[in-house]
Amino acid sequence: MSVFDLPPALHTEHMEAGARATAFVTGAAGFVGTELIKVLVSRGHQVFGLAPSLEAAERVRRAGGKAVMGDFLTPGKWQDDAAADWVFHLPPHPLYSARPFPKGVPAIARERLRIDAHLLDAVAAGPTRRIVYFADASCYGATSERPITEDTPLEPSARGRYLAPALDRLDGYLVAGLPVVSAFPGWIYGNASWFRKRVIEPTMAGRRVLQIGAAGPWVSPIHVRDCARALAHLAEHGEVGGRYFLANSDAIQLNEFAGTFARLAHRRLRVWRLPSAAARLVAGPVAADYLRENAVLSNIRLRGIGFRFKYPTLEQGLQQILGALDE
């Protein structure tokens, strides 16, 4: 049965003060997922993480969660295990899909709809108080150098078009009564994923860092720990139906990631610089747009519900990363 066959039921209550929630996390073995598990476990919550492989299950366990074996695209027992006070939906990112763009966009959009349905239909009639839906700010399209708010009309970029049908479908789930809160992160950085591969490792090894253009577009960064903390905060304080940008207050130019890291690490920055026009040849049309377009986001709404950043500036976040490297 689909959630759209169920009567509306508004789940708007918050957890009582001091209560410990159960949480279910999809994408639990990923960059943000493992950090989210650590944040939730540190606060005393019981966390279950969806893991499609034994390797992923081990990453979930190392982060402190309990692994639930299953795959996004295949219905199974994991859908029963998804019943929890808080559900965090962190689906896979299409930028790393093997499908070609732009021909792959319709197929990826359909796959995203199936992924969402397998989870959201399963938890519709359960005890879930909040569903935090991890979306993608690229569905807003390119911005100017001034921050946009969550109320800005959606004008998806090439990278964001895959998500537009899923967001439309999400509105239907809200009408049906699911307590969904949507999170749209900026550029997430930390000691893993793209930042480790593209910035930390080459800089520390004295290799060249690939950069597009002279300075890169203006973007809104956020440390992965603050991103995870913000997701947990939305589960407790986010307004049902609300959209929230997760990003620091101050935008940076994209190439500042590597330049600031090298300066703080006392390493010489060696750069392999490509003109913006060559980005499509090296990275493909979708990733090229991502690397060339401004993405400046306002966090006023997030701060308005009481969230405070642990690493409010890029320099503070990079100092934490360097400290962790020394450990």
DABELCOR-V768688 format. One record per residue. RES is the residue in one letter. NEAR is the number of other C-alpha atoms within 8 Angstrom. Layout:
BEGIN
((RES	NEAR) (RES	NEAR))
END
This chain:
BEGIN
((M	4) (S	7) (V	11) (F	8) (D	6) (L	8) (P	7) (P	8) (A	7) (L	7) (H	10) (T	7) (E	5) (H	7) (M	7) (E	5) (A	4) (G	4) (A	6) (R	7) (A	10) (T	11) (A	13) (F	15) (V	15) (T	13) (G	13) (A	14) (A	13) (G	7) (F	9) (V	10) (G	14) (T	13) (E	12) (L	13) (I	16) (K	11) (V	12) (L	12) (V	12) (S	7) (R	6) (G	7) (H	11) (Q	11) (V	14) (F	12) (G	17) (L	17) (A	17) (P	10) (S	8) (L	7) (E	6) (A	10) (A	16) (E	9) (R	10) (V	17) (R	10) (R	7) (A	10) (G	10) (G	14) (K	9) (A	12) (V	11) (M	10) (G	12) (D	9) (F	11) (L	8) (T	7) (P	9) (G	7) (K	7) (W	11) (Q	12) (D	8) (D	9) (A	11) (A	13) (A	13) (D	11) (W	14) (V	14) (F	13) (H	11) (L	12) (P	10) (P	5) (H	6) (P	7) (L	7) (Y	5) (S	7) (A	4) (R	6) (P	7) (F	9) (P	8) (K	7) (G	9) (V	10) (P	8) (A	7) (I	10) (A	14) (R	8) (E	9) (R	12) (L	11) (R	9) (I	11) (D	9) (A	10) (H	13) (L	11) (L	10) (D	10) (A	13) (V	12) (A	9) (A	7) (G	8) (P	8) (T	14) (R	11) (R	14) (I	14) (V	15) (Y	11) (F	12) (A	10) (D	10) (A	12) (S	12) (C	14) (Y	13) (G	12) (A	9) (T	12) (S	8) (E	8) (R	7) (P	10) (I	9) (T	9) (E	8) (D	4) (T	7) (P	5) (L	7) (E	7) (P	12) (S	12) (A	9) (R	13) (G	14) (R	12) (Y	13) (L	12) (A	11) (P	10) (A	12) (L	8) (D	8) (R	9) (L	8) (D	8) (G	9) (Y	13) (L	11) (V	8) (A	12) (G	11) (L	13) (P	14) (V	13) (V	17) (S	12) (A	14) (F	12) (P	14) (G	15) (W	9) (I	10) (Y	12) (G	13) (N	8) (A	9) (S	9) (W	8) (F	11) (R	11) (K	10) (R	10) (V	13) (I	12) (E	9) (P	12) (T	16) (M	8) (A	6) (G	10) (R	8) (R	10) (V	13) (L	9) (Q	11) (I	13) (G	9) (A	7) (A	9) (G	12) (P	11) (W	13) (V	14) (S	15) (P	13) (I	17) (H	12) (V	12) (R	10) (D	11) (C	14) (A	13) (R	10) (A	10) (L	12) (A	11) (H	10) (L	11) (A	12) (E	9) (H	8) (G	10) (E	7) (V	9) (G	9) (G	9) (R	9) (Y	12) (F	16) (L	13) (A	14) (N	12) (S	9) (D	6) (A	10) (I	9) (Q	11) (L	10) (N	9) (E	10) (F	10) (A	12) (G	9) (T	10) (F	13) (A	12) (R	10) (L	9) (A	7) (H	6) (R	10) (R	8) (L	12) (R	9) (V	8) (W	8) (R	9) (L	10) (P	9) (S	8) (A	5) (A	8) (A	14) (R	12) (L	7) (V	6) (A	9) (G	10) (P	12) (V	13) (A	11) (A	11) (D	12) (Y	9) (L	10) (R	10) (E	10) (N	11) (A	17) (V	15) (L	13) (S	12) (N	13) (I	6) (R	9) (L	11) (R	9) (G	7) (I	8) (G	6) (F	9) (R	5) (F	7) (K	5) (Y	10) (P	10) (T	9) (L	11) (E	8) (Q	9) (G	12) (L	12) (Q	9) (Q	8) (I	10) (L	9) (G	8) (A	7) (L	6) (D	5) (E	4))
END
